[in-house]
Amino acid sequence: MIDSGRFNPSRDEAEAVSDEGFDDDPDHGQAYVTETTVDETISRSTLFDLGQIDVRWDEELATLWAFMTPTERPNSNMGLIRDTMAWQRESRRVFGDKGGMLKFMVLGSRFPGVFNLGGDLEMFAECIQRRDRDTLLKYGVACCEIVERIWHCNDMNIINIGLAQGDALGGGLEALMCFDVIIAERQARFGLPEVLFGLFPGMGAYSILQRRVGPVLARQMIADGRIYTADEMFEMGIVTQVVDTGDGEAATARWIKDHMAHHAGYVGISRAGRRVNPMTLTELTDIVEMWTETALSLSDRDLRMMRRLAAAQTRLR
């Protein structure tokens, strides 16, 4: 098994992404000899040196495990977005032509009690106050690109597994719902609370939910802003399996072992589902344009609520 060094950048390094933009160049960081062995390619990949994602390769399970390790709040800051893009891009570069060597990709979180709390609310509030539409839109489009790639299994013949060992709220739930399989520990909570501060989840929630549970329940979940238990999400068919607290990783490994022999069939089922209910990046970015305009119309009262929630996220550290 190959593990990352769990390197975490400083706050300044993480926040510098907002100035640099989102680099999604497929050739970035590629200085490898094409004749290297598979093991050399894997070990030398930047995949195992990401700032806010801890990645390890499990050859026995044909699984790439990844765990978010946020430097500040457990939300989708710009540094984490950049690292997530790198995780997706580099995993495809390293394993995409290896003849099915990689069969499963798992994403979880190392932050205690939290999968991901969604958007960077403090950054949103600052952008809204200074009327910075471009930064809001760029952030939203980047999130949509991540969601679309998860939904399409990174354009690889893999099964995507989301592991929720803690709360998934807002954009965190939007990303989680894109996975083929969701394994949740019983204490985890789920919800889309954006309506509480006058906004709506604009980076995939409606598109994904209406495909999973139908348009009526999708609208209800978004409009109510309520929090759901893992068992409730299982009953709705969103969560695949609920396991005891602390059993998430072991349960995921068991699921992989139980389904390894029929991997091709499960990949085929997921691909057929995406063909019947296609979701495009154009659909997602059209909605994020609406989200951006809605955000810019928020009142001072809404912004105060947004900042209070951001402060509550900070206190979780």
N, C-alpha and C positions, 0 to 999 in steps of 0.2 A: 504494500500500500504506500502511495506517495502522498505526503501531507504538505501543506503550505507552511511557510514560516510564521503565519498569522501576524504579519507585519501590519501595523496600523499607523497611518500618517498623522501628523499633527493637525489641529483644527485648521490652521492657515493653509496647509497643503490641500486639505479636503475642500475648503471653500474656494480655493483658487480655480476650481472647475468652472464656476460661474463666469469667469473672465475668459477662460480658454475655450468654452463651448464643449460640445460632445464629439469627441473624436471617434468615428466609426469606420475608419479606414481599414479594410481587411488586411492590408499589408503592414499595418503598424506593428512594430516590434518583431518583424520577421527577419531575422538574420541567421537563418538556419540552413545548413547544408542539406540538400534534398535527399542525399543517400544515407542519412543517419538512420539508425534503428528506431523501432517504435519506442522502446524504453528511453532512448536518448531524446527523442522528440518530446515525449511527455515530460521528462524531468527538466528539460531546458525551457519549457514553455512559460510565458508570463502568466499563464492561468493559475500558477501556484504562488504568485507574488502580487495579489490584489490587495488594495488597502482596506476595504471594508467587506470583503467576502473571503472566508476561509474555505479553500477547496482541497479535497483529497480524492485520489483515484483508488477504487477498490476493484482490482482485477478479478478477484474471485466472484464477485457479484455483477461484474460488468457494469459498474455503477460509478457515476461521478457525483460525489456528495458535495454540497455547497451550503455554507452557513453564513448568514449576514452577521457582521460584527461592527455595528455602527459606532462611530467615534464620539458622537454627542447624543442627541435624542434618537430613539429607535424608530426613525421615520425615513422617508425617501429623500434624503438630502442630495444635492447635486453630485457629491463625490460617490455616494452609493449608486446613483443612476449610472454614472460613468463606469464604475466597476462592474455593474450588472451587464452593461453592454459588452464590456470586455470579456466577461465570463461566457456570454452567449457566443460572441464572435470567435473567441479563441478555442472554445470547446468544439465548435464546428470545424475550425481549421485543423486542430490536432487529431480529431477522431472521425471527421467526416468521410475520409477515404480509407478507413481501416477495416472495411469489410464486415461491419456489424460488431466490432470489438466493444463499442459502447452501446448498451441496451437501455439503460435507465439513467435519468438525471433527477436528483433530489435537491430541493431547496428548502432550508429551514433557517433558524436563527439561533445565535448564541446569547442573545439578550434575555435575561431571566424574565419569564412570564409574558414575553412579547414576541410575536412573529414580525409584524410591522404595523405602525400606527398611521401609515399613509403619508400624505403630502407634507411638505415643509411649511407649516402654517405661519411661522414667523417670517419666512421669506415671502410668502404670499401677501401678508399684510403690508410689508415694506413696499413691494412692487405695486400694490393697489394704491397705497398712499401717494407714491410718486408717479402714478399713471404709467408704469412701465409695462405696457402691453407685450412688447417683444419678448422680454424675459419670461413672463408668464406663459406665453404661447410656446416658446422654445422648450420650456420645462414640460409642458403638457404633451407636446408632440414626442419628446424623448420617452416619456412614460408610455405613450401609445405604441411606440416602436417596440418597446420591451414586451408589452402585453401581447402584441401581434405575434412576436416571435415565440413566446411561450405557448400561445394558442396553437401555433403551427409546429410545435415541437422542434423549434430551431432548425426547421427544414432538414431534419434527420429522422431515421427510422428508430425512434426511441419512444419510451414511455416517460412522460414528465410527472413527477410526484412532488406535491407540495406537503411539507411536514409542518403542521401548526402545533407547536408546543406551548403557545401562548396566544395572546390576543392579536387578531387581524382586523383592523378597522380602516375605513375609508379606502385610500389607494392600496393599502396593504391587502385588503380583501379583494379588491379588483384584480390585483396580480394573482393572488392565491386561486381565485376561481377559474383561472385559465388552465390550470393543470389538469391532466387526464385523471389523476388520482389524488385525492386529498385525505391525508391521515391526520386526525386531530386528537390531541390529548383532551380529556374530559373537562378540564378546568378552563380551556380556551374560550374566549368570547369573540363574537363576530358582529359587525354592523357597519352601516353607512350613515354616519351622523352629520354629514355636511349640511343637511337642511336646517340644523340647529343654529347655524350662523348664516343662513340665507343663500347657501350655495347648493350645488348638487355634485355627486361624484361623476366627473366628466371624462375619465380616462379608461372607459371600458365597461363600467358597471351595468348600464342599461343593455348594452349589446350582449354581454355575457349572460346576464340573468334571464333575459327574455328567451335565450336559447336553452337555458338550463331548466327554468321553472315556468316559462310562459310570460306574456306581457302583463297580465293582471297582477300576479304576485310580484313581478319585477318592479312595477310602479309602486306597489304597496310598500315593499321593503325600502325603496329609495325615499319615498315621501314620508314614511313614519319615522325614520331615523332611529329605530329601536335596536337594542342589542339582543343577539340570539346566543343561545348556548350551543355547544358542540352537538348535543343530542338533537336539538331542534334543526340544526343544519343538516344532520344526517336524515331526519325524517323528511326534509324537503328534497333530498337527493343531491344536495350540493357536496356534502362531506361523504367520502366513501366508507370510512371506518373510524369509529371512536374508540380510543384505547385509554387505559388508566394513566394517570399522571406519572410522568417519568418513564413511560414505556414507549415513547414515540419512536426513537431511533431503532430500538429492537423490533418493534412492530413493523416498521418500514422494511427492515432487512428480511423479516419473515414473509412479508407480502411479496417482496422481490423473489425470494426463493420459491414461493408457491406458484408464481406466475412465469418463472424463467422459461420453463419447457414450452410454453405456448406464447412466447413473446411475439412472434410474427403475427399471430391471430389477433392479439390485442392491439398491435400497431395498426393492423388493417381495420379493425372496428373503429378506432379513433379517427383514422383518415376518412373512412366512409361518413362518419358523423360530421366532420368538417366540410365534406363535399355537399352533404344534404343541407347543412346550415352554415354556409360560408360567411366568414367575417373578414372584411378587408381593412387595410390600413386607412384607406380613404374614408370609410365609414367612421372609424375611430377619430381621425383628425378633424372631420367635419364637426363632430360633437365637441371636441376639445376647443374648437373655435367658439362654439356657443358657451362653453364653460368659461372661457377667457372673458367674453363680453359680460357674462353674469357676474364674474368676480369683480370686474371694474365698476359695477353698479352697486356694490355693497355699501351699506351705511356705516357710519362711525360706530354705532352700537354693535353691528355685526363684526367689525374689526376688533373691537374690545373682547368680544366673546372668542374670536379666533386666537387672539393673543393669550387669553386665559388658558385655553386648551393647550397652546404651545408651551406655556409655563408648566402646566401639569405634566407634559411629556418630559420636560427637562428634569423635573423632580424625581423621575423614575430612575435616574442614574444612580 
